[in-house]
Amino acid sequence: MFRYAIGGLVRNLLFLILLMSVNVHGGESTLFFVDKSRAIVIAKSAITEKYGAVVENYKEPILVQHHFKSPVEQSEHLQVQFTQQESIEQLANGYEKITSNNFTVRMDKSGEVLSVNKGVSLMTSKKK
């Protein structure tokens, strides 16, 4: 029993070391813990300010992602994305055309909004 307790302790210690070493830049060690509820509130506020109250009572799943600085991403940031279904149109061939609005908010780790964008996506699917 004691052996299993030590094994669990070592595993937790290794996880903590890994977590702390994931985000080390130039000798500076910072942890980027995501407060999802705060990020969502900031994102909803930014979208409302730019586009009106379109996500005020949003019930769909919300995607919250942490993006690390990389050759593709210019800076480390948090991205919150809302996808809102706008309409479903029945097509003559038995397919449905689904139109969705996509709202994306990027913010830095202090919660300052870097960008607010809106896009539209169209998708067709065979009705079941």
C-alpha positions as CSV (number, residue, x, y, z in Angstrom):
1,M,0.0,0.0,0.0
2,F,2.8,2.4,0.9
3,R,4.4,1.7,-2.5
4,Y,1.3,2.7,-4.4
5,A,1.1,6.0,-2.3
6,I,4.7,6.8,-3.2
7,G,4.0,6.0,-6.9
8,G,1.0,8.4,-6.9
9,L,3.0,11.1,-5.3
10,V,5.8,10.7,-7.8
11,R,3.3,10.8,-10.7
12,N,1.7,14.0,-9.3
13,L,5.1,15.6,-8.8
14,L,6.2,14.7,-12.4
15,F,2.9,16.2,-13.7
16,L,3.5,19.4,-11.8
17,I,7.0,19.7,-13.1
18,L,5.8,19.1,-16.7
19,L,3.1,21.7,-16.3
20,M,5.5,24.3,-15.0
21,S,8.0,23.6,-17.8
22,V,5.5,23.7,-20.7
23,N,5.6,27.5,-20.9
24,V,9.2,28.6,-20.3
25,H,10.4,31.5,-22.5
26,G,13.9,33.1,-22.1
27,G,14.4,32.0,-18.5
28,E,11.0,33.3,-17.5
29,S,8.6,30.7,-16.1
30,T,4.9,31.5,-16.3
31,L,1.8,29.3,-16.0
32,F,-1.1,30.1,-18.3
33,F,-4.1,28.8,-16.3
34,V,-7.3,29.4,-18.2
35,D,-10.2,30.9,-16.3
36,K,-12.8,29.8,-18.9
37,S,-15.7,31.6,-17.3
38,R,-13.8,34.9,-17.2
39,A,-12.6,34.5,-20.8
40,I,-16.2,33.8,-22.0
41,V,-17.5,36.9,-20.2
42,I,-14.8,39.1,-21.7
43,A,-15.5,37.6,-25.2
44,K,-19.2,38.1,-24.9
45,S,-18.7,41.7,-23.9
46,A,-16.3,42.3,-26.8
47,I,-18.7,40.7,-29.3
48,T,-21.7,42.7,-27.9
49,E,-19.6,45.9,-28.2
50,K,-18.7,45.3,-31.8
51,Y,-21.8,43.4,-33.3
52,G,-24.6,44.0,-30.8
53,A,-26.1,41.5,-28.3
54,V,-25.9,38.5,-30.6
55,V,-24.4,36.1,-28.1
56,E,-26.0,37.5,-24.9
57,N,-28.1,34.4,-24.1
58,Y,-25.8,32.0,-26.0
59,K,-26.6,28.3,-25.1
60,E,-24.4,26.4,-27.7
61,P,-21.0,25.0,-26.8
62,I,-18.2,27.5,-26.6
63,L,-14.7,26.7,-27.7
64,V,-11.9,28.1,-25.5
65,Q,-8.4,27.4,-26.7
66,H,-4.9,28.4,-25.6
67,H,-2.6,29.1,-28.5
68,F,1.2,29.1,-27.8
69,K,3.6,31.4,-29.8
70,S,4.8,29.5,-32.8
71,P,5.8,30.1,-36.4
72,V,2.1,30.1,-37.3
73,E,0.9,32.1,-34.3
74,Q,2.6,35.5,-33.8
75,S,1.9,35.6,-30.1
76,E,0.6,33.5,-27.2
77,H,-3.1,34.1,-26.8
78,L,-6.4,32.7,-25.7
79,Q,-9.1,32.2,-28.3
80,V,-12.8,32.0,-27.6
81,Q,-15.1,30.9,-30.4
82,F,-18.9,31.0,-30.6
83,T,-20.7,29.2,-33.4
84,Q,-24.4,30.2,-33.8
85,Q,-26.7,28.5,-36.2
86,E,-28.6,31.1,-38.2
87,S,-30.8,29.1,-40.6
88,I,-31.5,25.7,-42.1
89,E,-32.9,25.7,-45.6
90,Q,-34.3,22.5,-47.2
91,L,-33.0,22.0,-50.7
92,A,-34.9,20.2,-53.5
93,N,-32.4,17.3,-53.7
94,G,-33.0,16.2,-50.1
95,Y,-30.1,18.1,-48.6
96,E,-30.1,20.8,-46.0
97,K,-28.1,24.0,-46.3
98,I,-27.1,25.2,-42.8
99,T,-25.8,28.8,-42.3
100,S,-23.9,29.6,-39.1
101,N,-22.3,32.7,-37.7
102,N,-18.9,32.3,-36.1
103,F,-17.5,34.8,-33.6
104,T,-13.9,34.6,-32.6
105,V,-12.2,36.7,-29.9
106,R,-8.5,36.6,-29.2
107,M,-7.1,37.9,-25.9
108,D,-3.8,38.0,-24.1
109,K,-3.2,36.4,-20.7
110,S,-4.2,39.5,-18.8
111,G,-7.6,39.5,-20.5
112,E,-7.0,42.4,-22.9
113,V,-8.9,41.8,-26.2
114,L,-6.6,41.6,-29.2
115,S,-9.2,41.0,-31.9
116,V,-12.9,40.3,-32.5
117,N,-14.0,38.7,-35.8
118,K,-17.2,37.4,-37.3
119,G,-17.4,34.9,-40.1
120,V,-20.2,33.0,-41.8
121,S,-20.0,29.3,-42.7
122,L,-22.2,27.3,-45.0
123,M,-22.6,23.6,-44.8
124,T,-24.8,21.1,-46.6
125,S,-25.8,17.7,-45.2
126,K,-28.1,14.9,-46.2
127,K,-31.3,14.9,-44.1
128,K,-31.6,11.7,-42.2
